[in-house]
């Protein structure tokens, strides 16, 4: 059984940098779709089998972080444990114009940075699936006076479908255990 190379073990050749640029541009364009409220187009960059997961983070004793800090996918309560159907329904609800938590629509700005490819399958020259890790800052302004800032990390599994990248899995880790926002209607 082969081991998965760490980020520093991936060969730094021209094809690596071409792929990295492709992945970065994909993630930047995805953020732009969300910022421009082009939600239906955003749904198109999601794989049909997407897993969209944001665990609840807990404050735990030293040495228990790996096991207990984050709630588990499919086992514990989470902020998001969604698929393409539920994400589509959320978009449809927002787009009705009568969604009380998003009327008027929030102003949102996504900053995505520190993008690293941690896995490339089957390889750099014929990548069909990439695990990309990144950091984000999302700013949300609602109505006149509500401002929220979300900071965290994402791990995305990106899969090439008909020559286009799609998000097959997204795990979002917020760097906070308590959300101060009145609702959580934005997309990360």
Beta strands, then each sheet from edge to edge (+ up, - down):
strand 1: 46-55
strand 2: 78-82
strand 3: 107-121
strand 4: 129-142
strand 5: 146-161
strand 6: 164-174
sheet 1: 2+ 1- 6- 5+ 4- 3+
end
